Amino acid sequence: MTEDTLPAEAQESPTDRLRIVMGDEALERVQNARVMILGIGGVGSNCAEALARGGVGELVLVDRDVVAPSNINRQAVAFHSTVGRPKTEVMAELIADINPECKLTLVHKFLSKENLVPTLAALPRPDYVVDAIDTVSQKLIVAQWCQDEGLPEISSMGGANKLNPERLRFSTIEKTKSDPLCKVVRKECRKRGIRGLQVLYSSEVPLPVTPRRRELPEDGSRPQKGVTLGTMSYMPPIMGMMIAGRVICELAGLSNELDVQKPL
């Protein structure tokens, strides 16, 4: 007996397990939601995959990069077969195979300081923004735009040169500690009047990794980021999944009231 010949109540759908834990109304809210993801790298690609599997109805994906061999250790879009292809294009193919009903808007474009706000403003207005880009100046512009527009946002902080996923936590930028990227963003947010930026960060002190000699520039200049920052295979995916979980639960209005530690 094939699935097509089974009674209707015995046939499975991709949302069956979601519906059990979420309920019909919460799942419908997620299916009607639009999430914008800026950066389809280690954090962003895994976040996008989890959002698609979680039933999110529409995704806006923005990234300017193509898949590189060094991406294979951590990015959901990175395979030997996809090297050289735009990350947004590969992500769209994966999502179509996971959740064909998910509507997609793809932007293969570099977000400069000058074009960032006009580019985002011209896109469909999201219900939630995930910032998974690397550059501080652009992260700050995104945070300012979201604050001005009244859009909920989660910004991913640094996972490079770190080993322990148990040190990952959600916080507002004002309460972060230990992370060098958070320190810079926290200072700049104060200057710009950006308050209460929600971030996912690691309180683990990053390892002092030294580039291999063959990777040092011969002219004595500063090494590029790719050779000075290392990344474990599991850190960015875990960060992406955690952000997706927070986004889905907030969109659905879900919380686990039983998950409260009782006093001894």
FENDA-V179597 format. One record per residue. RES is the residue in one letter. OMEGA is omega in radians with two decimals (none if undefined). BURIAL is 1 if it has 24 or more other ideal C-beta (glycine too) atoms within 12 Angstrom, else 0. D_LAST is the distance of its C-alpha to the last C-alpha in Angstrom with 2 decimals. Layout:
res=(RES/RES)
omega=(OMEGA/OMEGA)
burial=(BURIAL/BURIAL)
d_last=(D_LAST/D_LAST)
This chain:
res=(M/T/E/D/T/L/P/A/E/A/Q/E/S/P/T/D/R/L/R/I/V/M/G/D/E/A/L/E/R/V/Q/N/A/R/V/M/I/L/G/I/G/G/V/G/S/N/C/A/E/A/L/A/R/G/G/V/G/E/L/V/L/V/D/R/D/V/V/A/P/S/N/I/N/R/Q/A/V/A/F/H/S/T/V/G/R/P/K/T/E/V/M/A/E/L/I/A/D/I/N/P/E/C/K/L/T/L/V/H/K/F/L/S/K/E/N/L/V/P/T/L/A/A/L/P/R/P/D/Y/V/V/D/A/I/D/T/V/S/Q/K/L/I/V/A/Q/W/C/Q/D/E/G/L/P/E/I/S/S/M/G/G/A/N/K/L/N/P/E/R/L/R/F/S/T/I/E/K/T/K/S/D/P/L/C/K/V/V/R/K/E/C/R/K/R/G/I/R/G/L/Q/V/L/Y/S/S/E/V/P/L/P/V/T/P/R/R/R/E/L/P/E/D/G/S/R/P/Q/K/G/V/T/L/G/T/M/S/Y/M/P/P/I/M/G/M/M/I/A/G/R/V/I/C/E/L/A/G/L/S/N/E/L/D/V/Q/K/P/L)
omega=(3.12/-3.14/-3.12/-3.10/3.11/3.01/-3.07/-3.09/-3.11/-3.13/-3.12/2.99/-3.12/-3.08/-3.07/-3.08/3.06/-3.08/-3.12/-3.06/-3.05/-3.01/-3.03/-3.05/-3.14/3.11/3.12/3.10/3.12/-3.13/3.12/-3.04/3.06/-3.13/3.08/3.12/-3.14/-3.09/-3.13/3.08/-3.09/3.12/-3.03/-3.11/3.12/3.05/-3.13/3.12/-3.12/3.10/3.11/3.11/3.14/3.02/-3.14/-2.97/-3.09/3.13/3.01/-3.03/-3.09/3.10/-3.12/-2.96/2.93/-3.11/3.10/3.14/-3.12/3.11/-2.95/-3.08/-3.01/-2.99/-3.10/-3.13/-2.93/3.04/3.06/-3.10/-3.09/3.14/3.14/-3.13/3.10/-3.10/3.13/-3.13/3.13/3.14/3.13/3.12/3.12/-3.11/3.13/3.13/3.14/-3.04/-3.07/-3.12/-3.13/3.09/-3.07/2.93/-3.07/3.09/3.09/-2.98/3.04/3.11/3.09/3.10/-3.09/-3.03/-3.00/-3.08/3.09/3.13/-3.12/-3.11/-3.12/-3.12/3.07/-3.08/-3.10/2.98/-3.13/3.12/3.03/3.09/3.11/3.11/-2.97/-2.94/-3.06/-3.08/3.12/3.10/-3.13/3.11/3.09/-3.14/3.13/3.13/3.14/3.12/-3.14/-3.09/-3.11/-3.11/3.05/-3.06/2.88/3.13/3.13/3.08/-2.95/3.02/-3.08/3.09/3.14/-3.01/-2.89/3.14/3.12/3.11/3.09/3.13/3.02/-3.14/2.86/-3.05/-3.10/-3.04/-3.12/3.11/3.02/-3.04/-3.11/3.12/3.10/-3.12/-3.13/-3.11/3.14/-3.14/-3.11/3.09/3.10/-3.13/-3.01/-3.14/3.10/-3.02/3.02/3.11/-3.14/-3.09/2.88/-3.09/3.07/3.10/3.11/3.07/-3.08/3.11/3.09/-3.09/3.12/3.13/3.03/-3.03/-3.10/3.14/3.14/3.12/-3.10/-3.11/3.11/3.13/-3.10/3.11/3.08/-3.08/-3.04/-3.13/3.13/-3.13/3.06/-3.10/3.05/-3.03/-3.00/-3.03/3.13/3.09/3.11/3.12/3.12/3.13/3.12/3.12/3.11/3.12/3.12/-3.13/-3.11/-3.11/3.13/3.09/-3.10/-3.06/-3.07/2.96/-3.14/-3.09/3.09/-3.08/-3.14/3.13/3.12/3.13/-3.13/none)
burial=(0/0/0/0/0/0/0/0/0/0/0/0/0/0/1/0/0/1/0/0/0/1/0/0/0/1/1/0/1/1/1/0/1/1/1/1/1/1/1/1/1/1/1/1/1/1/1/1/1/1/1/1/1/1/1/1/1/1/1/1/1/1/1/1/1/1/1/0/0/0/1/0/0/1/1/1/1/1/0/0/0/1/0/0/1/1/1/1/1/1/1/1/1/1/1/0/0/1/1/0/0/1/0/1/1/1/1/0/1/0/1/0/0/0/0/1/0/0/1/1/0/0/1/0/0/1/1/1/1/1/1/1/1/1/1/1/0/1/1/1/1/1/1/1/1/1/1/0/0/0/1/1/1/1/1/1/1/1/1/1/1/1/0/0/0/0/1/1/1/1/1/1/1/0/0/1/0/0/1/1/1/1/0/0/1/1/0/0/1/0/0/0/0/1/0/0/1/1/1/1/1/1/1/1/0/1/0/0/0/0/0/0/0/0/0/0/0/0/0/0/0/0/0/0/0/0/0/0/1/1/1/1/0/0/1/1/1/1/1/1/1/1/1/1/1/1/1/1/1/1/1/1/0/0/0/0/0/0/0/0/0/0/0/0)
d_last=(54.14/53.22/50.56/53.38/54.37/50.91/50.16/48.74/45.32/45.14/45.96/43.28/42.86/41.03/38.68/37.60/34.19/33.64/34.55/32.04/29.01/30.62/32.83/36.45/36.15/33.78/35.90/38.99/37.68/37.16/40.58/42.17/40.63/42.42/40.68/42.57/41.81/43.50/43.97/44.08/43.09/40.13/37.52/39.78/41.32/38.08/36.67/39.88/39.68/36.14/37.17/40.22/38.31/35.86/38.79/39.50/42.97/44.55/44.17/46.14/46.38/47.84/48.76/51.93/51.45/52.77/50.97/51.51/51.12/48.31/46.26/46.06/43.01/40.65/42.33/42.41/46.07/47.22/49.23/52.49/54.19/53.00/53.83/56.02/55.05/53.41/49.65/49.73/52.34/50.42/47.19/49.17/50.45/47.00/45.64/48.73/48.05/44.37/44.68/48.37/47.65/45.96/48.41/48.93/50.41/51.24/52.19/53.50/53.95/53.00/51.13/52.79/51.96/55.04/54.66/50.90/50.58/53.83/52.84/49.41/50.88/53.51/51.04/49.46/46.74/43.32/40.19/38.16/39.22/37.90/39.26/39.55/42.57/42.98/45.00/43.45/46.30/46.06/42.27/42.72/45.51/43.44/40.54/43.08/44.72/41.51/40.57/44.11/44.18/40.74/39.69/36.09/35.95/33.84/35.40/34.83/34.70/35.63/34.66/37.60/37.41/33.70/32.08/28.34/27.43/23.70/24.59/25.95/24.39/25.64/26.26/28.99/31.63/30.94/27.48/28.65/29.08/30.80/32.89/36.61/37.46/34.72/36.15/39.58/38.52/36.28/39.27/41.69/39.51/39.49/43.27/43.77/41.42/39.24/35.81/32.53/33.83/31.21/31.18/29.72/29.77/28.67/27.32/28.84/31.86/34.86/36.90/40.27/42.49/46.20/48.79/51.10/54.48/56.35/54.15/54.98/57.70/61.03/61.83/58.85/57.14/53.40/52.13/51.17/47.55/48.01/48.65/46.23/43.07/41.73/39.34/37.35/38.04/34.49/33.40/35.55/35.09/31.29/31.66/34.11/31.92/28.92/31.25/32.73/29.37/28.58/32.11/32.14/28.89/30.12/33.55/32.24/29.78/26.96/23.21/20.38/18.32/16.13/15.17/12.31/8.93/6.40/3.79/0.00)
